[in-house]
Amino acid sequence: MSRKRRSFSAEFKAQVVLELISGKKSLMEASREYNIKDTVLSRWKQEFVGKASQVFEQPQEVQEKEARIAELERMVGKLTMQIELQKKVLSLANSLSRDNE
């Protein structure tokens, strides 16, 4: 018999990790209170701290990344249209060559 995995919202995880970081609760206290293994809480904390620098990412960097993504999406759209046009031309050429035979 397998146990169903519990899932926790990002807000809940952040709340628990902030309690750990602030010293409001120890790892073992939080583990007992929320009935979550200490290894899971440690992983949440490690992930939280590891991604903390993203909060301070400069808006310019974000704008540059978004602009690059938009540029790439436009290129993909243009290439898709070119491929579709080439398929139609090829199809038309094939049908004309069959008619001439």
C-alpha positions in Angstrom: 0.0 0.0 0.0 1.5 3.3 -1.1 1.1 6.5 0.7 -0.2 9.5 -1.2 2.4 12.3 -1.4 1.4 15.5 0.3 2.0 18.8 -1.6 2.5 22.2 -0.1 1.9 25.6 -1.6 4.9 27.9 -2.2 3.5 30.3 0.3 3.4 27.7 3.0 7.0 26.6 2.2 8.2 30.2 2.4 6.4 30.8 5.7 8.0 27.7 7.2 11.5 28.5 5.9 11.2 32.1 7.2 10.3 30.7 10.6 13.5 28.6 10.5 15.8 31.4 9.2 14.4 33.9 11.7 15.0 31.5 14.6 11.3 31.5 15.5 11.4 27.7 15.3 14.2 25.2 15.2 14.3 22.6 12.5 13.1 19.9 14.9 10.2 22.1 16.3 9.0 22.8 12.8 9.4 19.2 11.8 7.2 18.1 14.7 4.6 20.9 14.4 4.0 20.5 10.7 4.7 16.7 10.6 7.3 17.1 7.9 10.6 15.4 7.8 13.6 17.5 8.8 15.4 16.5 5.6 12.5 18.0 3.6 12.6 21.2 5.6 16.4 21.4 5.1 15.9 21.0 1.4 13.3 23.8 1.3 15.6 26.1 3.3 18.6 25.3 1.0 16.5 26.0 -2.1 15.1 29.2 -0.6 18.5 30.5 0.2 20.0 29.4 -3.1 17.3 31.3 -5.1 17.3 34.4 -2.8 19.6 36.4 -5.1 17.0 36.3 -7.9 14.8 38.6 -5.7 17.4 41.3 -6.2 18.0 40.7 -9.9 18.1 44.0 -11.7 15.0 44.9 -13.8 17.3 45.7 -16.7 18.5 42.1 -16.7 15.0 40.8 -16.7 14.0 43.2 -19.5 16.9 42.0 -21.6 16.0 38.4 -21.1 12.4 39.1 -21.9 13.4 41.0 -25.0 15.6 38.1 -26.2 12.8 35.7 -25.6 10.4 37.9 -27.7 13.0 38.1 -30.4 13.4 34.4 -30.5 9.7 33.8 -30.6 9.4 36.2 -33.6 12.1 34.3 -35.3 10.4 31.0 -34.7 7.1 32.4 -36.1 8.8 33.8 -39.2 10.6 30.4 -39.8 7.3 28.6 -39.3 5.6 30.8 -41.9 8.5 30.3 -44.4 8.3 26.5 -43.9 4.5 26.5 -44.5 5.0 28.7 -47.7 7.7 26.3 -49.0 5.4 23.3 -48.4 2.6 25.0 -50.4 5.0 25.9 -53.2 6.3 22.4 -53.3 2.8 20.9 -53.3 1.8 23.3 -56.1 5.0 22.4 -58.1 4.2 18.7 -57.6 0.6 19.0 -58.8 1.7 21.1 -61.9 4.3 18.5 -62.8 1.7 15.7 -62.5 -0.7 17.7 -64.7 2.0 18.1 -67.4 2.7 14.4 -67.6 
